């Protein structure tokens, strides 16, 4: 399902109703939870942690069960979460606001895993300058962070989206699309960027390192579920930071973990470590908590909500970017305080840092 189908037209009202019913159903205390994730350098640790028994170890500690499920299409993973099929999902800050939050599903970012620092890129075929994108059809996951990156890139050279044509393309189809002669420009993320860049005609003309800290990768949980079941958030944080410690270590175990994550994402150790270099990973929970509480988050989300409003992605009839409230980790709210649907918290990361999990 394309992201535009979720955010536009008559489906919005139906999705809201389904989502709210799902949130209500999730409100009762429960012991079994589902986390949806999709292929991306910063989210590969979830499957590895599940395979190694680390997720089970932390779930057992809190008397719960956590099922870690890979969804091949990134947007579809968010759609399924939004519809109530999952309790948690891996997604970016922008997509958390534009899909579940704008759809009425109150969502809390419990883990700030990293921010893209080169992993997202604009790639042209047989052209070497960003300005060459003018007049081209550009394939990307419409209204995702790729769309946002494109808009930011265009603004640096005095162009707008009116100067090109956006073609909505699933991340699952991106590499195959690039291989066709009709596709000459794409915006996507790793490991897809790395795969596309292997072709001799590919030229990277802009990437997320030029807007550092703006594309933030999260593990988020339904707020009602989290409120009634804080043990779920604690188990997620415990499993995540145990995995981070192994993954970041210069040990045979750390190397084996990175190699396994690389293989699972379609590359090898060298390829995965190259992707990690283009990612600002918060391996330590205190670093993640500090970033979550930094003023930078508020400034970034203010810019993101403006982009979404300009593209009509905060709901039909939204009068301004304030329509969906965003609660920051320090308690401040951007937008409507009576309609807060997206939240940042440093609580679980801080507990991990303090050894309180």
C-alpha positions in Angstrom: 0.0 0.0 0.0 1.4 3.4 -0.9 1.8 6.0 1.8 -0.4 8.4 -0.2 -3.3 6.0 0.0 -3.1 6.1 3.8 -3.0 9.8 4.1 -5.3 11.1 1.4 -8.9 10.7 0.4 -11.7 8.8 2.1 -9.6 6.2 3.8 -8.4 8.7 6.4 -11.7 8.7 8.3 -12.0 4.9 8.2 -8.4 4.5 9.3 -9.0 6.8 12.2 -12.0 4.8 13.4 -10.1 1.5 13.1 -7.1 3.0 14.8 -9.0 4.4 17.7 -10.8 1.1 18.2 -7.4 -0.7 18.1 -6.0 1.7 20.7 -9.0 1.2 22.9 -8.7 -2.6 22.6 -5.0 -2.4 23.5 -5.6 -0.3 26.6 -6.2 -3.4 28.9 -3.2 -4.9 30.6 -1.7 -7.6 28.4 1.3 -10.0 28.4 1.9 -10.6 24.7 3.2 -7.9 22.3 4.3 -7.5 18.7 7.0 -5.3 17.3 7.1 -4.7 13.5 10.4 -3.8 11.9 11.7 -3.4 8.3 15.1 -3.6 6.7 17.3 -0.6 7.6 20.8 -0.4 9.0 19.6 1.1 12.3 16.8 -1.5 12.8 18.7 -4.7 11.9 19.6 -5.2 15.6 16.0 -6.1 16.4 16.0 -9.3 14.5 19.5 -10.2 15.7 18.5 -9.6 19.3 15.4 -11.8 18.8 17.5 -14.6 17.1 20.0 -14.5 19.9 17.4 -14.8 22.6 18.1 -11.3 24.0 14.6 -10.1 23.4 13.2 -13.2 25.1 15.6 -12.8 28.0 14.3 -9.3 28.7 10.7 -10.2 28.0 11.0 -13.1 30.5 12.3 -10.7 33.1 9.1 -8.8 33.0 6.8 -11.8 32.6 5.8 -10.9 29.0 6.3 -12.2 25.5 7.5 -10.0 22.6 7.2 -11.2 19.0 9.6 -9.4 16.6 8.2 -9.5 13.1 9.9 -8.4 9.9 7.7 -6.6 7.3 9.2 -6.4 3.9 7.6 -3.1 3.0 8.5 -0.2 5.3 5.3 1.8 4.8 3.2 -1.3 5.1 4.8 -2.0 8.5 3.6 1.4 9.7 0.2 0.9 8.2 -0.2 -2.4 10.1 0.9 -0.7 13.3 -1.5 2.2 12.7 -4.4 -0.2 12.1 -3.7 -2.0 15.4 -2.0 -5.0 14.2 1.2 -4.3 16.2 2.0 -2.7 19.5 5.3 -1.2 18.4 7.1 -0.3 15.2 10.4 1.0 13.9 9.9 4.2 11.9 11.3 7.7 11.5 10.2 10.8 13.3 8.5 12.2 10.3 6.6 9.1 9.4 5.5 8.7 13.0 3.8 12.1 12.8 2.4 11.7 9.3 0.8 8.3 9.5 -0.1 7.0 13.0 -0.2 10.4 14.8 -2.1 12.2 12.0 -4.4 9.1 11.8 -5.3 9.5 15.4 -3.1 6.8 17.0 -1.3 8.2 20.0 2.3 7.1 19.6 5.4 7.4 21.9 9.0 7.1 20.8 10.6 5.0 23.5 14.0 4.5 21.8 15.9 7.1 19.7 18.2 4.7 17.9 20.1 6.9 15.5 19.8 9.6 13.0 20.7 9.3 9.3 24.1 10.9 8.5 24.4 9.9 4.9 22.2 6.8 4.7 19.5 8.6 2.8 20.4 9.9 -0.6 19.4 11.5 -3.9 20.8 9.5 -6.8 20.9 10.4 -10.4 21.6 8.1 -13.4 24.4 9.4 -15.7 24.2 12.9 -14.1 26.6 14.2 -11.5 25.0 17.5 -10.2 21.9 17.9 -8.1 20.7 20.7 -10.5 20.4 18.0 -13.2 17.3 16.7 -11.4 15.3 19.5 -12.9 12.6 18.2 -15.2 13.1 14.5 -14.3 10.8 11.9 -12.8 12.0 11.1 -9.3 11.1 7.7 -7.8 10.7 7.7 -4.0 8.4 6.5 -1.2 6.0 9.4 -1.5 5.5 11.6 1.6 8.2 9.7 3.5 11.5 11.0 4.7 12.8 10.5 1.2 10.3 13.1 0.0 11.4 15.4 2.9 15.1 14.9 1.9 14.2 15.8 -1.7 12.5 19.0 -0.6 15.4 20.0 1.6 17.8 19.2 -1.3 15.9 21.2 -3.8 15.8 24.2 -1.5 19.6 24.4 -1.5 19.6 25.1 -5.2 16.5 27.3 -5.6 14.2 24.6 -7.0 10.9 23.2 -5.8 8.9 20.1 -6.4 7.1 21.9 -9.3 10.4 21.6 -11.2 10.1 17.8 -11.3 7.7 14.9 -11.1 7.5 12.6 -8.1 6.7 9.0 -8.8 5.6 7.0 -5.7 7.5 3.8 -5.5 7.7 1.2 -2.7 11.1 0.7 -1.1 10.6 -3.0 -1.9 10.5 -2.1 -5.6 13.2 0.6 -5.7 16.3 -1.4 -6.8 14.3 -3.1 -9.5 12.9 0.2 -10.7 16.4 1.7 -10.9 17.4 -1.1 -13.2 14.9 -0.1 -15.8 15.9 2.5 -18.4 12.9 4.8 -17.6 14.0 5.5 -14.1 16.7 8.1 -13.9 16.4 9.6 -10.4 15.6 8.1 -7.0 15.6 9.1 -3.4 16.0 6.2 -0.9 17.8 4.8 2.1 20.3 2.1 2.9 20.8 -0.7 2.2 19.0 0.3 -1.1 21.4 3.2 -1.6 24.4 0.9 -1.4 22.9 -1.5 -3.8 22.0 1.2 -6.4 25.4 2.8 -6.0 27.0 -0.4 -7.2 25.8 0.4 -10.7 28.2 2.4 -12.9 25.6 5.0 -13.9 24.7 5.9 -10.4 25.8 9.3 -8.9 24.9 10.4 -5.4 24.2 14.2 -5.5 22.8 14.8 -2.1 22.5 12.9 1.2 21.3 13.2 4.7 24.7 14.2 6.1 23.9 17.6 4.7 20.9 17.9 7.0 22.3 16.0 10.1 20.0 15.2 12.9 16.8 15.7 10.9 15.9 12.1 9.9 15.7 10.3 13.2 15.1 6.5 13.5 12.9 5.4 16.4 11.3 2.4 18.0 7.8 3.6 19.0 4.9 2.1 21.0 1.2 2.8 21.1 0.9 5.3 24.0 -2.1 3.6 25.5 -0.4 0.2 25.5 2.8 1.7 27.0 0.8 3.5 29.7 -0.9 0.3 30.8 2.1 -1.9 30.3 5.3 0.0 31.1 7.1 -3.3 31.4 6.9 -3.6 27.6 8.9 -0.3 27.2 11.4 -1.5 29.8 11.9 -4.9 28.1 12.4 -3.2 24.7 15.0 -0.8 26.2 16.8 -3.5 28.0 17.0 -5.7 25.0 18.1 -2.9 22.7 20.9 -1.6 24.9 22.3 -5.0 25.6 22.4 -5.5 21.9 24.0 -2.1 21.3 26.8 -2.9 23.8 27.6 -6.1 21.9 27.2 -4.6 18.4 29.5 -1.6 19.3 32.2 -3.8 20.8 35.6 -4.4 19.2 35.3 -8.1 20.0 34.7 -11.4 18.1 31.1 -11.3 19.3 30.6 -7.7 18.2 32.1 -8.5 14.8 29.9 -11.6 14.4 26.9 -9.6 15.3 27.6 -6.9 12.7 28.4 -9.5 10.1 25.1 -11.3 10.8 23.1 -8.0 10.6 24.8 -7.2 7.3 24.0 -10.6 5.8 20.4 -10.3 6.9 20.2 -6.9 5.1 21.6 -8.3 1.9 25.3 -7.2 2.3 28.4 -8.4 4.1 30.4 -7.1 7.1 32.2 -4.5 5.1 29.0 -3.3 3.5 27.2 -3.1 6.8 30.0 -1.3 8.6 30.1 1.2 5.7 26.4 1.9 6.3 27.0 2.3 10.0 29.6 5.0 9.2 26.8 6.9 7.5 24.6 6.6 10.6 24.9 8.4 13.9 24.1 5.4 16.1 23.4 6.1 19.8 25.0 3.0 21.1 24.9 4.2 24.7 21.5 5.0 26.4 22.7 8.2 28.1 23.7 9.6 24.6 20.3 8.7 23.3 18.4 10.2 26.2 20.4 13.4 25.9 19.6 13.7 22.2 15.9 13.0 22.9 15.8 15.9 25.4 17.9 18.3 23.3 16.3 21.5 21.8 17.3 20.0 18.4 14.3 17.6 18.5 11.8 20.4 18.9 13.4 22.5 16.1 13.4 19.4 13.8 9.8 18.5 14.5 8.7 22.1 14.0 10.2 22.0 10.5 8.9 18.5 9.8 5.3 19.4 10.7 5.5 22.4 8.5 6.5 20.2 5.6 3.7 17.8 6.3 1.1 20.6 6.5 2.3 22.1 3.3 1.7 18.7 1.6 -1.7 18.2 3.2 -0.5 15.3 5.3 -1.9 16.3 8.7 -5.4 15.3 8.0 -8.2 16.6 5.7 -9.1 20.2 6.5 -6.2 20.8 8.8 -6.1 24.6 9.4 -2.5 24.7 10.4 0.6 22.7 11.4 -0.7 22.9 15.0 -3.5 20.4 14.4 -1.6 17.4 15.8 0.2 18.0 19.1 3.7 16.8 19.6 4.9 16.4 23.2 8.7 16.7 23.6 10.7 14.9 26.3 10.8 18.0 28.5 7.0 18.1 28.5 6.7 21.1 26.1 4.1 20.7 23.4 4.2 21.8 19.8 0.8 22.4 18.4 -2.6 21.5 19.9 -2.2 20.5 23.6 -5.7 19.0 23.4 -4.7 16.7 20.6 -1.3 15.3 21.4 -0.7 12.2 19.3 3.1 12.0 19.1 5.4 12.0 22.1 9.1 11.7 22.8 10.2 10.4 26.2 13.7 9.8 27.5 12.4 7.8 30.5 13.3 4.3 29.3 16.6 5.3 27.8 17.5 7.1 31.1 16.5 4.1 33.1 18.8 1.9 30.9 21.6 4.4 31.5 21.1 4.4 35.2 20.9 0.6 35.4 17.3 0.7 36.6 15.8 -1.7 34.1 
